[in-house]
Amino acid sequence: MSEKSRQDAQPAFVLHSYPFRETSLIIEAFTRDHGRIGLVARGARRPKSSLRGVLLQFQPLLLSWSGRGELHTLMRAEWLGAYTPLRGQALICGFYLNELVLRLLPRGDAHDGLFSMYESALAELAAGVAQEAALRRFEIGLLRELGYAVILDREVELDVPVARESSYVYMIERGPVRTGASLGNGVELSGQTLIDMQSGDFTNAVTQQQSKLLMRTLINHYLGDQVLHTRQLLRDLQEL
């Protein structure tokens, strides 16, 4: 077996899994050095399998696999330590992060920076940090890691810093322009919101509201026809 066809003890998280044949699982994993990969966990559903009970979401793992192509064969999985379990709405937020990575990150596209952001977001959710702040920071980091320009600190037409007291319209795939300076649809928001988003500060109530609308608009644009099921679940929970 060639060196390229086997990987050992790679830091990873399980994003999603589903049954395969009678006793196995298909695993979608997010790895630090290889991005998102598909794995076949043979026999993982058998009662005495060493993989049973290990392949859990939101827990740091070390995965070893072999093979080429779209699906690799999982050889070994072990815990790399334990995170505090996500509960309640924090758990739904974790599923939302996983769905974003599944929908937007192509298989085999490695982003160690995004992997670190994902770890940090899970830690924040587990620690009870403000959920919307954790989600917004991850959303912004995700789009930037994937090469989508999310310009927050400069007016794109004048190439000058955003002014805190001014109002802007954020144009998709362009950035913020002064209100009335451009034709077309966009998301209206304040200079303060843009500055807060750039610095990762989501304590202001207006910033929370406007940043949520902006990121939802941008993510919907890049998702295209794909639907985020966890977003609808979060919305339903908030309306209860």
N, C-alpha and C positions, 0 to 999 in steps of 0.2 A: 504494500500500500504506500503510495507516494506521500510525501510530507504535506503536499497541498490538499490531499483528500481527507486528512484527519486534523481535527482541532481538539486540544486538550485543555480542560480547566479554564474555560472562558467565562468571565463574569457576564451574567445574563439575568433577565426577568422573563417570566411567562406572560405574554399578552393575552393569549386566548388558547383554548384547547377544545377538541371535540372528538367523539368516539370514531375509531377507525377499525373496521372489521369487528371481530368478536371480542378481542381482548386488548387492543392497542389504542393509542391516541395519536392524533395529529396536533402538534404543538406549534404555535406561532410565538417565537421568542425574539426578544430584543437584546442583542449582544453588544458589548462595548466595542469590540474590534471588527465585527462583521455585520453590524446593523441588524436588520430584521431578517430572520431566517425561518424556514419551515423544517420541522423535524418529525420523524416517525418514532414514537416511543413504543416499541414492540413489547407486548405483554404487560404494559403499564397498568392495565385494569384488573390483572389477576390479583387475588387476595394476598399472595406472598411475594409479589413483585417488589424489588428494592426501590422502584420508582414511585410506587403507590404512596400517596401522601406527601411526596416531596415536590412535585411539579405544581406548586401553588402560585397564584398571582400575588404580586406585591411583596414577594420575598426574594432577597438576593441569592442567586444560585451560581454554582460553577458547573457548566455543562461541557461535556465532551461528545463529539459526534464524528462521523465519517461519511464519505460519499460525495458525489457531485450532483449537479442539476438542481432542480427546484426543491426537492425534498431530500434531506439527509437523514441518516439513521442515528438516533440518540444512543450513545454508548453508556453514559454515566451522568448522574445528576446528584449534587450534594449542596446542602445549605452553606451559604457564606456568612452566616450570622442571621439574626432574626430582626425584622422590623416590628414595631408595635402594630397589631392588627388594625386595619381601617374599619370603622364602624359607622352605621347610619349614613348620613349624607356624604361624609368623607369617603365612604366606600364607593358610592355612586360617582363621586368626582374622580376616584382612581380608575374606575371603568371608563370614564370619559377620556382620561389621559391615554389609556390603552387604545381606545377606539381611534383617537386622533393619530397615534403612531401607526396603527394598522392601515388607516385610510390614506395617509399622506406620505409615509415613508416607504419607498420601493424596497423590495427584498434585495439584500446584498449591498445596500448603500450605507457605508459605515460613517457614523458621526459620534465620535467619543465625547464631544462637547454636549451633544443632545442627550447622550446617555447620562452624563453627570447632571444635567438639568432635570432629567426624569427622576433620578435618585433624590435630588433635592426636593422636588415637588412632592414625592411620596413621603419624605421625612417631614415636610411641613404639614401635610394633611394628617399624618399620624400624630403629630405634636399638637394639633388643634389650632395651628396658625390660620388666620383668616382665609377661608377657602377660595373666595373670588380672587384675592391677591395671588395665591399660589397658581391658580388656573391661568390668570392673565399673563403672569411672568412666563409660564411654560408655553403658552400659545405664541407669544411674541418670539421667544427663543426658538421654538420649533420652526416658524416660518422663516426666520433669518438663517437658521442652520440649513434649511432646504434651498436657500438661494433666492427667496422672495424678498425683495427690498421693502422693509417696513421702516420708512423714514418718519421719524417722530420729532426730531430736534431742529429741522430746517424747513423753511418755505421753499418748495421745489422750483417755483418760477423765478424768485428773486435770489435764491441761494443765500439767504440770510437766516440767522437764528430765529426760531419761533418766539414771538413776544407773549409773555404771560397774560397780558390784559386783552389781547386780540382774539377775534373769532375766526375760525377756519372751516373749510370744507375739505375732508380727506377724500381724494380721488383714488380709486383703486388702481394699482400698478403705477401710480405717480407719487402721491404723497399729499401733504397739506398745502392748500392754497388759501389766500385770504378770502373771506366771504365776499362773493360778488366778483371775484377776479377771474373766475373760470365758468364756462358753461358746462352743463351736464349734471348728472346725479352724483351725490357723494354723501358722506356722513358728516353732519355738522358737530363741531366740538370746539372747546375753548383751548387757547394756548396753554392755560394752566394744566388741562388734562394731558396735552401732548408732552409737556415737561415732566409731569408726574409719571406718565407711562415710560418715558425714556429712562427715568431714574429708578423705576420699579416701585414707586410709592403709590399705593392704592388706598390710603386712609381717608381721602376726601370723598364725600358721598357723591358729588357730581362727577368726579373722576371715575368712580366705580360704575356709575350708570353709563357714562359716555364711552368708556373703554370697553365695556361689555358689548355695546352695540357695534362699535368699530370692529372688534375682533370677531364677532359673529358674522359680520358682513364680509370681512376678508377671508375667513375660513370657508364660508359658504361659496365664495367665488372660486377658491382653489380646489374645493371638493368637487365642483361641477354637479353632476347628477347624484353623487353619493349622499346618503342620508346618515346622520349621526343619531342613533337610537337612544344613546344615553342622554343627549341634550333634551330630548322630549321627555324622558323620564324625570330629569331634574326639574324641568318646567312643571310637570304634573305634581311633583312633590311640593314645590313651592306654592302651588295653588290650593293645597289641601287645607 
